[in-house]
Amino acid sequence: MTAKKQNNPTNHSNEYLIYARKSTDDADNQKNSIDYQTGECLRYVKNNNLVIADYSVASFCDAGVIKEKHTAYKTADVVVNKDGSFVYRIERPKFKQLIDVLMSKQFKGVICLCWDRVSRNDQDGIIIKNLIKNGVDIRFVQTKYEQTSSGELHMDIDGMFAAHYSRVISEKIRGAYSKLRAEGKCTYKAPIGYLNLGSDNKPLDETRAPIVRQIFELYATGGWGLRQLAKWANEQGLTSTPIHKKRTSVEILAGKEQETMVCQPLNEKSIEKILKNPFYIGKLKADGKIINGIHQPLIDTSLFNKLQATLKTRNVKIYYVDKEFFTYRGFVRCTCGRAYSPYEQKGNNYYKCNCLPTCDSTDRNLTEETIESAVINAMDKIHFSDEELSEIEKRAK
């Protein structure tokens, strides 16, 4: 089903919504399936003669059914305000919107499969219990909570198990990451020049790796700046590794999967990031430390260490990828030692020098014709003796 605009503005005070949440951390659990949850909730509705609201809002609810995908691994923190009040930031946008419509009494209640589909931790549980105390009818397909102290104890126990389940997932994920890092395996995306075929399989990218290696070698010469290296790399066809196009907030709420893969051109920051990444010498970043990895290094350690020292200083840029041609570029200097930089204005070429403050030269802006005249005069003064001309002719043969 696709999300629609709200198509039924009538009163829904005696009708219900269905909320189904898929945990992105627990793909193998049957009750984690959105379709399974929705089917069980609809069966419950039919058996209990309830009415699902004909209510659709783009990126939130479709025909009374709210479907949300969110991790149980990450939890939000509770913030204490200066006035002593507590603020709990709800990480699930659709769940937050559901709370808003339920608190405003727009609907009689909501139907969920079980407690841990709607509540992931103690803070979520407090919100659900508060809704129930305010007269919102929250029903669970797999469990019925009596309006007694025993029913509240039952609810507390299920809430405790839901929070425990979330912590177990978190513990498993952290444990798996720690194990992989201890084995020298990469738990994150490899940088440009490598392929991502699994945590234990980061082979060199035969297309990008040679260009990345050249970036290190060119910068080591001391004549390339980061910006010019980025332009050079883009001219070689080097781009970032394919990544999923970032989804908009509307696409996230609509549950749209990340499908489009895009490559980005490199810039100055991209090159700096490459040059500083120890991944290229077979290392990994883990918990703020640098550890040995099992992947193949792209460059040797001595070159990498040399570049780290160079990056801390200002690298003199000698090579330019997109430099315009001027006849006397780099050949003309003032008596103070500063070079004349060429530029074009109204179809004529000029050379300007940003002289030192102590320079007393009055020729800080020259036309190309002036320089050519000086070159011709210098050439006219060149004179060779008969012996020198004879030697030149002899060696030329």
Backbone torsions as a table, in degrees:
resi	resn	phi	psi	omega
1	MET	NA	143.8	177.6
2	THR	-107.3	148.7	-178.5
3	ALA	-67.8	141.6	179.2
4	LYS	-122.8	172.5	173.1
5	LYS	-76.7	161.9	-178.6
6	GLN	-59.8	122.7	-173.9
7	ASN	-117.2	2.9	-179.5
8	ASN	-144.8	89.8	-176.5
9	PRO	-79.5	8.8	-176.9
10	THR	-71.1	174.6	-177.4
11	ASN	-70.5	128.6	-180.0
12	HIS	-114.0	20.5	-171.8
13	SER	-65.0	-17.0	178.3
14	ASN	-110.8	16.4	-176.4
15	GLU	-120.1	165.2	-173.9
16	TYR	-118.6	160.7	169.4
17	LEU	-112.3	160.1	175.0
18	ILE	-114.6	132.1	177.9
19	TYR	-119.4	123.9	178.5
20	ALA	-128.2	128.4	-179.5
21	ARG	-121.3	133.1	176.0
22	LYS	-104.1	123.5	176.8
23	SER	-82.2	123.4	-179.0
24	THR	-72.7	-4.8	-179.1
25	ASP	-98.5	-10.5	-170.3
26	ASP	-134.1	69.8	-173.2
27	ALA	-71.4	-23.7	-173.3
28	ASP	-86.4	-12.0	-177.4
29	ASN	-76.8	126.7	-176.6
30	GLN	-59.8	-43.8	-176.9
31	LYS	-72.3	-3.8	176.6
32	ASN	-81.5	-12.0	-180.0
33	SER	-73.7	129.9	178.0
34	ILE	-62.0	-43.8	-178.8
35	ASP	-63.9	-40.2	179.4
36	TYR	-64.0	-46.5	-179.9
37	GLN	-60.9	-46.4	-178.6
38	THR	-62.6	-43.4	179.9
39	GLY	-62.3	-43.0	179.2
40	GLU	-65.8	-38.4	179.4
41	CYS	-67.0	-41.2	179.0
42	LEU	-66.5	-35.9	176.8
43	ARG	-66.0	-39.4	177.7
44	TYR	-63.3	-41.7	179.2
45	VAL	-59.9	-44.8	-178.8
46	LYS	-66.3	-42.8	-177.7
47	ASN	-68.5	-25.3	-177.2
48	ASN	-108.9	12.2	176.3
49	ASN	54.1	43.0	177.7
50	LEU	-96.7	167.5	-178.2
51	VAL	-121.4	125.3	174.9
52	ILE	-89.5	131.3	-176.7
53	ALA	-63.5	135.6	172.6
54	ASP	-82.0	77.3	-169.6
55	TYR	-133.1	121.8	-179.6
56	SER	-134.3	128.2	176.2
57	VAL	-132.6	130.2	-177.4
58	ALA	-52.9	133.8	176.3
59	SER	64.3	16.7	177.2
60	PHE	-136.1	-58.4	-171.3
61	CYS	-139.8	139.1	178.9
62	ASP	-127.9	111.4	-179.9
63	ALA	54.3	39.8	176.7
64	GLY	85.0	0.2	-178.5
65	VAL	-111.4	126.4	179.1
66	ILE	-107.9	122.1	-179.3
67	LYS	-117.6	125.3	-177.6
68	GLU	-134.4	137.6	175.6
69	LYS	-111.9	122.9	-178.1
70	HIS	-159.5	148.5	-180.0
71	THR	-75.3	148.9	172.2
72	ALA	-99.9	-1.2	-176.2
73	TYR	-75.7	-42.2	-178.6
74	LYS	-97.6	136.7	179.1
75	THR	-125.8	151.3	-179.3
76	ALA	-84.5	153.6	178.7
77	ASP	-90.4	156.1	174.7
78	VAL	-92.9	129.3	-178.5
79	VAL	-106.4	134.4	178.4
80	VAL	-100.1	120.8	179.3
81	ASN	-78.4	168.2	-179.0
82	LYS	-64.4	-28.7	179.9
83	ASP	-82.4	2.4	177.8
84	GLY	93.8	-5.3	179.0
85	SER	-78.5	154.7	-179.7
86	PHE	-105.2	140.3	177.0
87	VAL	-124.4	125.5	178.0
88	TYR	-112.0	116.8	-177.7
89	ARG	-83.4	117.3	-179.7
90	ILE	-80.2	122.1	-176.1
91	GLU	-79.9	-19.5	-177.5
92	ARG	-94.9	109.2	-175.5
93	PRO	-62.6	-38.5	-179.7
94	LYS	-72.6	-36.3	177.1
95	PHE	-62.8	-40.8	178.0
96	LYS	-62.2	-43.2	179.1
97	GLN	-66.1	-34.8	176.8
98	LEU	-63.0	-44.3	178.7
99	ILE	-58.1	-41.7	-178.5
100	ASP	-61.9	-45.7	-177.5
101	VAL	-72.6	-30.0	177.9
102	LEU	-73.1	-40.1	179.2
103	MET	-65.3	-30.6	-179.9
104	SER	-82.9	4.8	176.5
105	LYS	62.6	28.6	177.6
106	GLN	-72.5	-24.9	-178.6
107	PHE	-132.0	159.0	179.5
108	LYS	-72.2	-36.1	-179.4
109	GLY	-179.5	-164.8	-178.9
110	VAL	-139.8	149.2	-179.7
111	ILE	-116.1	130.4	179.2
112	CYS	-129.1	161.5	179.3
113	LEU	-66.5	-51.7	-178.8
114	CYS	-157.9	175.8	-173.3
115	TRP	-60.4	-44.0	-173.9
116	ASP	-74.8	-4.2	173.6
117	ARG	-81.5	-26.4	-178.4
118	VAL	-106.1	-24.6	-178.7
119	SER	-124.7	127.9	-178.8
120	ARG	-106.4	-17.3	-175.9
121	ASN	-155.7	-179.0	-177.0
122	ASP	-61.1	-38.2	-178.2
123	GLN	-65.9	-41.8	175.6
124	ASP	-61.2	-41.1	-179.8
125	GLY	-60.1	-39.0	178.7
126	ILE	-62.0	-40.5	180.0
127	ILE	-64.0	-44.9	-179.1
128	ILE	-63.0	-45.5	-179.9
129	LYS	-63.9	-35.3	178.7
130	ASN	-66.2	-37.5	176.9
131	LEU	-63.5	-43.6	-179.9
132	ILE	-62.1	-42.2	179.2
133	LYS	-64.7	-25.2	179.6
134	ASN	-91.9	14.5	172.1
135	GLY	91.1	6.0	177.7
136	VAL	-78.9	129.3	-177.4
137	ASP	-87.5	99.4	178.8
138	ILE	-103.1	119.6	-175.8
139	ARG	-116.0	147.0	-180.0
140	PHE	-122.0	129.9	-176.2
141	VAL	-63.1	-42.9	-172.7
142	GLN	-89.1	-7.0	-176.7
143	THR	-149.5	146.6	173.4
144	LYS	-122.3	125.8	-179.5
145	TYR	-99.9	118.8	179.4
146	GLU	-70.1	151.9	178.6
147	GLN	-83.5	55.8	-179.5
148	THR	-137.7	175.8	177.2
149	SER	-63.3	-34.6	177.3
150	SER	-66.1	-38.3	177.7
151	GLY	-64.4	-39.3	178.3
152	GLU	-67.9	-36.5	175.9
153	LEU	-64.2	-41.5	177.0
154	HIS	-58.6	-43.2	179.2
155	MET	-64.6	-41.8	179.0
156	ASP	-62.2	-41.1	-179.3
157	ILE	-65.3	-44.5	178.5
158	ASP	-64.0	-37.4	176.8
159	GLY	-64.3	-38.1	178.6
160	MET	-65.5	-41.9	178.8
161	PHE	-68.4	-34.7	178.0
162	ALA	-64.3	-44.2	178.3
163	ALA	-65.0	-39.6	178.4
164	HIS	-63.7	-41.1	179.6
165	TYR	-60.7	-42.2	178.4
166	SER	-64.0	-41.4	179.8
167	ARG	-67.4	-35.6	178.7
168	VAL	-63.4	-42.9	177.9
169	ILE	-59.9	-46.5	179.2
170	SER	-59.5	-43.3	-179.4
171	GLU	-65.3	-39.9	179.6
172	LYS	-65.3	-42.5	-179.0
173	ILE	-65.2	-46.0	179.1
174	ARG	-64.0	-39.4	178.6
175	GLY	-64.6	-40.9	179.3
176	ALA	-64.7	-42.2	178.2
177	TYR	-62.8	-43.0	-179.4
178	SER	-63.2	-41.2	179.4
179	LYS	-63.6	-44.7	-179.5
180	LEU	-64.0	-41.7	179.9
181	ARG	-66.3	-36.9	178.6
182	ALA	-64.2	-26.7	178.9
183	GLU	-89.8	4.2	179.8
184	GLY	77.6	20.1	-179.8
185	LYS	-95.3	147.9	-175.3
186	CYS	-89.5	120.9	-178.5
187	THR	-96.4	5.9	179.1
188	TYR	-130.6	177.7	-176.5
189	LYS	-71.1	131.2	179.0
190	ALA	-71.0	151.7	-178.7
191	PRO	-75.7	179.2	-179.9
192	ILE	-57.8	134.4	-179.5
193	GLY	109.2	-9.2	178.4
194	TYR	-126.0	158.2	175.7
195	LEU	-102.6	146.6	179.4
196	ASN	-103.8	94.2	-178.5
197	LEU	-116.5	21.4	-178.6
198	GLY	129.3	162.5	-177.5
199	SER	-62.3	-28.7	-179.4
200	ASP	-105.3	13.4	-177.4
201	ASN	-141.1	87.2	178.7
202	LYS	-120.9	70.4	-177.5
203	PRO	-74.2	162.9	177.4
204	LEU	-67.8	140.7	174.7
205	ASP	-83.2	113.1	-174.3
206	GLU	-62.1	-23.5	-179.7
207	THR	-85.8	-46.1	-174.0
208	ARG	-89.1	-31.8	-174.2
209	ALA	-57.2	-45.5	-179.8
210	PRO	-60.8	-36.2	179.8
211	ILE	-70.2	-40.7	178.3
212	VAL	-63.1	-41.3	178.1
213	ARG	-60.6	-39.6	178.2
214	GLN	-64.9	-33.2	177.4
215	ILE	-59.9	-44.6	177.7
216	PHE	-62.5	-45.1	-176.4
217	GLU	-66.9	-40.5	-179.9
218	LEU	-67.5	-41.0	-180.0
219	TYR	-67.4	-30.8	-180.0
220	ALA	-66.1	-21.3	179.2
221	THR	-69.6	-19.7	179.9
222	GLY	85.6	-0.4	-177.2
223	GLY	-107.0	3.0	-178.3
224	TRP	-116.1	134.5	173.6
225	GLY	-94.3	165.5	-176.5
226	LEU	-63.7	-41.6	-177.7
227	ARG	-65.4	-43.7	-179.8
228	GLN	-68.6	-34.1	176.0
229	LEU	-64.7	-36.7	178.2
230	ALA	-65.3	-42.6	178.3
231	LYS	-64.4	-41.9	179.0
232	TRP	-62.4	-45.1	-178.9
233	ALA	-62.4	-40.5	178.3
234	ASN	-65.1	-35.7	177.4
235	GLU	-67.3	-28.2	177.1
236	GLN	-79.0	-5.0	-179.9
237	GLY	90.0	10.4	-180.0
238	LEU	-78.2	129.8	176.6
239	THR	-131.7	175.4	174.6
240	SER	-66.9	161.3	175.3
241	THR	-66.4	150.2	-178.1
242	PRO	-58.1	130.7	178.1
243	ILE	-129.8	158.3	177.2
244	HIS	-69.5	136.1	175.8
245	LYS	-63.3	132.4	-176.7
246	LYS	-63.6	128.6	179.5
247	ARG	-79.2	146.2	174.3
248	THR	-75.8	165.5	179.2
249	SER	-61.6	-33.1	178.5
250	VAL	-67.4	-41.7	179.5
251	GLU	-66.3	-37.1	178.1
252	ILE	-63.8	-46.0	179.9
253	LEU	-64.8	-33.2	-179.8
254	ALA	-77.4	-6.2	179.0
255	GLY	77.1	20.9	-179.3
256	LYS	-70.8	131.0	-179.2
257	GLU	-76.1	153.4	176.3
258	GLN	-79.5	110.2	-176.2
259	GLU	-115.2	-46.3	-174.3
260	THR	-69.7	127.4	176.5
261	MET	-104.2	129.8	-178.6
262	VAL	-128.2	153.1	174.8
263	CYS	-115.7	136.4	-177.9
264	GLN	-104.3	144.3	173.6
265	PRO	-67.7	156.5	-178.7
266	LEU	-86.7	153.5	176.0
267	ASN	-133.5	-173.3	-177.0
268	GLU	-57.4	-42.8	-179.7
269	LYS	-67.7	-34.4	179.0
270	SER	-62.5	-43.0	-179.9
271	ILE	-66.2	-42.9	179.1
272	GLU	-61.6	-39.6	179.3
273	LYS	-63.8	-39.8	177.9
274	ILE	-62.6	-48.8	-175.0
275	LEU	-64.7	-25.6	-177.4
276	LYS	-96.5	-2.9	-173.1
277	ASN	-85.9	115.1	179.7
278	PRO	-69.7	-6.2	177.9
279	PHE	-57.9	-32.6	-175.9
280	TYR	-72.6	-9.0	174.8
281	ILE	-113.2	20.1	175.5
282	GLY	86.0	18.9	-179.3
283	LYS	-107.8	163.3	177.1
284	LEU	-129.3	150.7	173.0
285	LYS	-97.3	125.3	-178.6
286	ALA	-147.9	117.9	176.8
287	ASP	54.9	42.1	178.1
288	GLY	77.4	5.3	-179.7
289	LYS	-118.5	161.0	175.3
290	ILE	-105.9	121.0	-177.4
291	ILE	-123.4	165.9	178.9
292	ASN	-77.6	137.3	177.3
293	GLY	-107.8	169.1	-179.7
294	ILE	-97.7	-1.3	-178.5
295	HIS	-80.7	162.4	-177.8
296	GLN	-76.2	128.7	177.4
297	PRO	-67.7	150.8	177.4
298	LEU	-95.7	-34.3	179.1
299	ILE	-131.6	168.1	179.7
300	ASP	-86.8	159.7	-174.0
301	THR	-64.7	-37.3	-177.9
302	SER	-62.8	-40.5	177.3
303	LEU	-65.2	-42.4	-179.4
304	PHE	-62.1	-46.7	-179.6
305	ASN	-63.7	-36.2	178.0
306	LYS	-62.6	-41.7	-178.6
307	LEU	-68.1	-32.9	-180.0
308	GLN	-62.9	-37.4	177.8
309	ALA	-69.8	-38.3	179.6
310	THR	-66.3	-37.9	-178.4
311	LEU	-63.9	-23.6	-179.0
312	LYS	-80.3	-12.7	178.8
313	THR	-111.7	169.2	179.0
314	ARG	-80.9	117.2	-177.8
315	ASN	-83.9	125.6	179.6
316	VAL	-73.1	125.4	-177.5
317	LYS	-91.3	116.7	178.6
318	ILE	-106.5	-38.9	-175.8
319	TYR	-95.5	134.6	178.2
320	TYR	-127.2	133.9	-179.1
321	VAL	-79.5	-40.4	-173.2
322	ASP	-112.8	29.5	-177.7
323	LYS	-73.2	130.3	177.9
324	GLU	-73.5	150.3	-177.8
325	PHE	-83.0	129.2	170.2
326	PHE	-133.8	136.7	-172.1
327	THR	-54.9	-42.6	-172.0
328	TYR	-109.1	20.3	177.6
329	ARG	-61.9	128.5	176.9
330	GLY	82.1	-2.9	-177.4
331	PHE	-103.7	-17.0	-173.0
332	VAL	-110.9	126.4	178.7
333	ARG	-131.8	150.8	176.4
334	CYS	-80.2	167.5	177.9
335	THR	-64.6	-19.8	178.2
336	CYS	-82.2	-6.0	178.0
337	GLY	100.4	-13.1	-179.9
338	ARG	-76.9	144.9	-179.1
339	ALA	-85.3	152.1	174.6
340	TYR	-87.6	129.1	-179.7
341	SER	-99.3	129.6	-177.6
342	PRO	-81.5	152.8	173.2
343	TYR	-157.6	160.8	-179.5
344	GLU	-112.8	138.7	178.9
345	GLN	-146.7	121.5	179.5
346	LYS	54.3	39.8	176.1
347	GLY	82.1	-0.3	179.8
348	ASN	-113.1	148.1	-180.0
349	ASN	-96.3	134.8	179.5
350	TYR	-130.1	162.3	178.0
351	TYR	-132.5	124.7	-176.0
352	LYS	-121.3	142.2	-179.6
353	CYS	-120.5	129.5	174.4
354	ASN	-91.6	83.9	-171.9
355	CYS	-69.5	163.0	175.2
356	LEU	-65.9	152.0	-179.8
357	PRO	-57.8	-26.9	-177.6
358	THR	-87.4	-3.0	-177.0
359	CYS	-75.4	134.7	-179.6
360	ASP	-104.8	13.8	179.7
361	SER	-69.1	140.8	177.2
362	THR	-101.8	-4.2	-178.9
363	ASP	-100.5	67.4	-177.0
364	ARG	-92.6	-8.3	178.1
365	ASN	-138.0	115.3	-174.2
366	LEU	-120.4	146.8	171.8
367	THR	-86.1	159.9	179.1
368	GLU	-66.7	-30.9	177.3
369	GLU	-63.7	-38.4	178.3
370	THR	-62.3	-43.0	179.6
371	ILE	-66.4	-41.4	179.7
372	GLU	-62.2	-39.7	178.2
373	SER	-62.3	-41.4	179.5
374	ALA	-65.9	-37.6	178.8
375	VAL	-66.5	-43.4	179.0
376	ILE	-61.8	-43.6	179.0
377	ASN	-61.3	-39.7	179.1
378	ALA	-66.7	-41.2	179.3
379	MET	-64.4	-36.5	179.7
380	ASP	-65.0	-24.7	-177.5
381	LYS	-85.3	-9.2	-180.0
382	ILE	-73.2	128.6	-177.4
383	HIS	-140.7	133.3	177.6
384	PHE	-115.6	142.4	175.8
385	SER	-76.0	168.6	179.1
386	ASP	-60.7	-38.3	179.2
387	GLU	-64.3	-41.8	-179.5
388	GLU	-67.0	-41.2	178.5
389	LEU	-63.4	-39.0	179.0
390	SER	-64.4	-42.0	179.6
391	GLU	-65.0	-41.1	179.2
392	ILE	-63.0	-43.5	-179.3
393	GLU	-66.3	-37.0	179.7
394	LYS	-64.5	-45.8	-177.7
395	ARG	-72.1	-29.6	179.5
396	ALA	-63.6	-31.3	179.4
397	LYS	-75.5	NA	NA
